[in-house]
């Protein structure tokens, strides 16, 4: 991911990759997922407000 980038990877793909590389962070990752779900239900796109809105460029 660091060499080729991940601009084509969506939020859930990023979370799955993060979970695979940081198993001890499962609780934090679930909190991030919950925050994104809550925002999505409220009609807010957190990724659009993020510096990673266009993905992680390589």
Buried (B, 14 or more C-beta within 10 A) or exposed (E): EEEEEBEEBEBEEBBEBBBEEEEEEEEEBEEBBEEBEEBEEEEEEBBEEEEBEEBBEE
